Amino acid sequence: MNNPFDVIQSQINELKSLLHHHIRDKDQQRRTSHYSPAEIAKFYNKTPQTIRSYCSRGILKSVRIGRSYQIKHTTIFDENDNLIPLNRLK
């Protein structure tokens, strides 16, 4: 006779595995996503020109692609996905 708790335990283990993969995928996506100065401006309630100025002066770490800037997700969000205040970026 099978123990009914074995079925429950296997389902719990399957859920743990799915959750682990989901968290890992989310972390990978977060590390690789980038934002434009216009998107960052909305987060901080600033103008896109102000954000571009911060990028060009090195206040906000960014990558220049052609004539535009791209800012990594990890530059403006901490590990808990909380927005880092601008004064901590400077």
C-alpha positions as CSV (number, residue, x, y, z in Angstrom):
1,M,0.0,0.0,0.0
2,N,1.4,3.4,-1.0
3,N,1.8,6.1,1.5
4,P,-0.4,9.1,0.6
5,F,2.2,11.5,1.9
6,D,4.7,10.3,-0.7
7,V,2.5,11.7,-3.4
8,I,2.2,15.0,-1.6
9,Q,6.0,15.1,-1.0
10,S,6.7,14.5,-4.7
11,Q,4.4,17.3,-5.6
12,I,6.0,19.7,-3.1
13,N,9.4,18.8,-4.6
14,E,8.1,19.5,-8.1
15,L,6.8,22.9,-7.0
16,K,10.2,23.7,-5.4
17,S,11.9,22.9,-8.6
18,L,9.5,25.0,-10.7
19,L,9.9,27.9,-8.3
20,H,13.7,27.6,-8.3
21,H,13.7,27.7,-12.1
22,H,11.4,30.7,-12.2
23,I,13.5,32.7,-9.8
24,R,16.7,31.8,-11.7
25,D,15.1,32.9,-15.0
26,K,13.9,36.1,-13.5
27,D,17.4,36.9,-12.1
28,Q,18.9,36.2,-15.5
29,Q,16.3,38.5,-17.2
30,R,16.9,41.2,-14.7
31,R,20.7,41.2,-15.2
32,T,20.4,41.4,-19.0
33,S,17.6,44.0,-19.3
34,H,18.4,47.6,-20.3
35,Y,16.4,50.9,-20.2
36,S,16.5,54.0,-22.3
37,P,16.9,57.5,-20.7
38,A,13.2,58.2,-21.3
39,E,12.3,55.1,-19.3
40,I,14.7,56.0,-16.5
41,A,13.3,59.5,-16.5
42,K,9.8,58.2,-15.7
43,F,11.2,56.1,-12.7
44,Y,12.9,59.2,-11.2
45,N,10.4,61.9,-12.3
46,K,13.1,63.6,-14.3
47,T,13.4,64.7,-17.9
48,P,15.1,62.4,-20.4
49,Q,17.6,65.2,-21.0
50,T,18.6,65.2,-17.3
51,I,19.2,61.4,-17.4
52,R,21.2,61.8,-20.6
53,S,23.3,64.5,-18.9
54,Y,23.9,62.2,-15.9
55,C,25.0,59.5,-18.3
56,S,27.4,61.7,-20.2
57,R,28.9,63.1,-17.0
58,G,29.3,59.6,-15.6
59,I,26.9,60.1,-12.7
60,L,24.7,57.3,-14.0
61,K,26.6,54.2,-15.3
62,S,25.5,53.5,-18.9
63,V,26.5,52.1,-22.2
64,R,26.5,54.2,-25.3
65,I,25.1,52.6,-28.4
66,G,25.4,54.9,-31.3
67,R,24.0,58.2,-30.2
68,S,21.8,56.8,-27.4
69,Y,22.5,55.5,-23.9
70,Q,21.3,52.3,-22.4
71,I,21.2,51.8,-18.6
72,K,21.4,48.3,-17.0
73,H,18.6,47.2,-14.7
74,T,21.2,46.4,-12.0
75,T,22.4,50.0,-12.1
76,I,19.2,51.5,-10.9
77,F,17.6,48.6,-9.0
78,D,19.0,46.7,-6.0
79,E,18.8,43.0,-5.6
80,N,15.2,43.2,-4.2
81,D,14.1,45.2,-7.3
82,N,13.8,48.4,-5.2
83,L,14.7,51.6,-7.1
84,I,18.0,53.0,-5.9
85,P,17.7,56.8,-5.1
86,L,19.6,59.1,-7.4
87,N,21.7,60.5,-4.6
88,R,23.1,57.0,-3.9
89,L,24.1,56.7,-7.6
90,K,26.2,59.8,-7.6
